[in-house]
């Protein structure tokens, strides 16, 4: 089976893809909807597949499915039947796998490593579509988390997910509930949180508590941060590295500020290029690096080009 461990045998940095929604908007699609990019699974699936391909071309070792906000309750609230919702969630993985296979047919003799197909799993707060993935201002019981997440996890596994990205998690209890479900399903995964400071995730939980709690999960491959300002990231890396031996994953935003009410981005990005940031994160100890909101294939290309030019590794095709 294709795994993140196989990539780490060849190189010490797994390069993730960047934003999906940003590219869909640049291709002319309106995402101002409670389903966000998940709506495109139904209306323009070929555009999602094209974005996945763009990221593979740009050097991604791992791409994530367009399932972050694809949930059964979310689709049903927008008028889809349960069966249609399940089919659309499955489609998110199918599109990713098709994009990879088509790209691989052209590139398999180039020396690139065979990329990993990850299933993106957003928090309950993403389904609420009120910005609470950045605050953690909601609360569910473990039973409620299970009822919400488990059907999607099972569909994504059955559809070919090779690893899961539990991402943009603002609450430790939800991350733990999802981790427990994936252990039951015998699936590899990483967990990345949103942060309010380099020492606290969005609900105020400290990195010390996270590191102490996320022990003894055999399938947990990395822990880290995403969808957070770049300026926090080096501190997050160093704080986690002092507390855990798990690899650190980082894929923050490009630097602008998101307004959850208007669903728009405001403010200028930091003067550093994304490639500059990525080099700092690598030196600080991150071993999975990609991009979240507002990042583009050009940003992933910058990371890939820098790594290729400065590191030597055995270029063996892995499949």
N, C-alpha and C positions, 0 to 999 in steps of 0.2 A: 504493500500500500504506500502511496505517496505520502510523505510526512515532512514536518518541519525539521525533524532530526536529520533526515537525509540531506537537506540543504545545508544544515550546519556542519555536516561532515566535510563539505566542500568549501565553505566560506564562513566567516564568522559574523556576517551581517545578512539578515533577511530583509530585502527591500520590499515594502508593501506598495500598494497602489495609492492613489490620492482620491480626491472627492468625486463622487458620482453626480450629485445634484448640480454642482457647479458646471460640469461639462454638459449635462442635459439642458441647463438654462442657456449655455452658450450655443447650443444647437437649436435654440428657438423654442424650447418647451416651457410652459408656464407651470411652476410647481407650487403656486400659492393655494394650497389645498391641505386638508388635514392628513391626507395620505402621503403628501410630499412626493418623493421620487417613486414610492410604491405604486402610485397611480399609473406611472409610465409602463409598468409591467403589463397592464391591460391594454393601454392605448398605443404605445410605440415601443414594443419589446426590441425591435431591431436596433433602436438607438442605444439602448442599454448594452446590447451585445457589442456594438461598435465602440462604446466607451471602454469596455473591458479590453478589447483588442488594442486600443490606443495605449493603455497602461502596460500591457505585455510588451508592445513594441518599444515603449520607453524604458524598459528594464526591470519591471516589477517581477520579483520572485514569487509573489503571492498576491492574488486579487480577491476582493471580498464581494459577495453577492449583493444585489440590490434588495435586500430583505430587512434592512435596518428597521424600517417603519411598516413592514408588511406583516400584519397580524390578522388573525381570523376576526376578532372583534372589530378591528379598524375597518376592514373591508366590508363586513356586514353592516356596520353603521353607515357606510356610504352606499348601501343598496345592493351589494353583491350577496349571493347565496353562500352558505357555508362551503359547499362543494367548489364554487368558483373561487372563493378565498383560498382554499387548500391548493387548488390548481395554480393559482398565481404565485403562491409562496414557492411551490415546487418549480415553477417557471424561472424564478430568480436564479436557482442553481443551474438549471438546464442552459440558460443563456450564458452563464459564466463558463460552463464546461464546453459549450460549443465554440465560444470565442477562443478559449485556450487551444482546443483541438485544431481549429482552423489555422491559428497562428503557428502552432507547433509543426504542422505539416510543412510550413515554409522555412522554419527556423531550426529544425532538429539537428541539422548538421553544422550549425553556426558556433557551437561551443557553449551556448546558453544552457543553464540548468532548467529542467522541467519544472514549471511553476506549480504552486500549490493553490487549490481552490478552497477558499474559506467562506463559511456562512456567517453573515453579519447578523447579530442579534442585539437589537436596541432594548433599552429598559422600558418598563411600564410607563415612565414619564414621556417617552417618545410617542406612545399611543395617545396620551392625553393631549398632545399637540399644543401645550401651553408653556413650553420652555422649562418644564420641571426636571428635565434631564440635566439641567445646569444648576438646580437648587436642591433636588431631592425632597421637595415639599409634597410628599405623598407617603402613604403607608399601607402596606398589604400584609396579610398573614402569609406564612409559608404555603398554606393550602391555596390561597388566592394567587400567589406567584406561580405555583405549579399549574393551576388551571389555565393561567394566561400563557405561560411560556412553553409548557411541555408539548402541546400539539404541534407548534411551529418547529421546535427542536427535532421532533420525530420526523416530520415531513422533510426537513432539510437534510437530515441524515440519510433518509431513504432516497433522496434525490441526488446523492453523491458528494455531500460535504466531506472534505478531508480534514478539516479543522474548523473550530468555531471561534468567532470573535465576539466575546461578550464585551460590548463596547459602549462608551459614553455612559457608564454606570455611575450614578450619583450616590448610591446607597450600598453599604456593605452587606446588609441583610439580603438584598435582592441578588447581588453578585454571588453570595454563598448559596442561595437557593438554586440559582441557575447552574453553579458549579456542581452541586449535588446531583442535579438531573443529568448533566453530561457525564458524570462518573457512572451513573446507572446505565447510560446508553453506551458506555465504553468508547467515548469520543474524546479526542484531544481538543484543547481550547486554550485561549489566553483571556485574561481579564484586563480591561483598561477602563480607568475611571476618569470622570471630570473632576477638576481640582479648583478650589477657591484660593489656595495658596500652595507653595511647594510642600507643605507638611499636612494639609488637610484636603480630603475630597469634598465634594459639594455639600454633603449632609453634615460636615464637621468632623467626621471620623478621621483619626490620625493615621499616618503611614505606619506608625508603630503597631497599632491595633490591626491594621490590614495585614501586615507582614506576619504577625503572630497568629492570626486566624487562618491565613491561607497556607497552612502547612498540612502535609499528609493527604494531598490531592494528587494521585498518581498521574492523571491526565493533564494537569495544569502545566503548560509549557512556558508561559511568560506572564508577567504582570507589569502594568504601566499606566500610561496616560494617553488620552486622545481628546479631541474637540475642546482644547484648552489653549489659552494664549501661549505662544512660543517662549515668552520670557520666563514662564514658570518651569519649563521642562528640565533644564539642567539641574535645578534644585531638586525636583522630583526624582530624577535618576540617582543623584548622589544620596538622597535620603533612603531610597529603596535599597541601593547597593550596600548600605551600611547595615541593613536589617535582614536581607534575604539573599540566597544564592540563586534564585530564579533569574533567568534572563529578563532584561527590561525592554519592554516595547513602548515606542513613542510614535504617535502620529497626531500632532496638534493641528490647530487651525493655522492659517497663514498670517494672522495678526490683526485682522479687522474685528470689530465688535458687532455681535448679532443682536438685533432687536426682535424678541420673540413675539411681540404684539404685531408689528408690521411685517415680520418675516423678511427683513432686509438687513444688509450688512452696511455698517457705517465706519468711517475713520480710515486713515491710511494704514497700509501694512508697514511693519517695521522696515527700516532702511536696509537691513541685511537681506541677502537673498535666502531663499529657502535652503539652497545647497550649503550656504555658509552655516546656517543653523544646524543642519544635519551633521556636518563635520564636527561641530562642538558636542552634539549629543553622542556621537560615536566615541569621541575621546573621553567623554564622561562615563561611558560604559554601556550605552544602549546597544542592543544586538538585534533589534527589530525596529526599523525606521520607515515611516511612510508619511502620508499627509491626510488631513481631514478637510474641513470646510475651506473652500476657496483655493485649495491647491489644485494643480493641473498636471497633465502628463509632462510638461516641460520641467516641473519641479522634481518629479520622479527621475526624469532623464538626468538632471543635474546631480542627483545623489548617485545614480548608477555610473555615470561617466567618471565622477570623482573616485568612487570605489575601484572601478576597473583600472584607472590610471595609477592608483597608489597602492594597490594590494595585489599580491600574487596568490593565486589559489589554483588547485587542480581543476581544470575545466573538463569535467566528465559529465556527460549527459546522464541525468538521473530520471528514471521513469518506473 
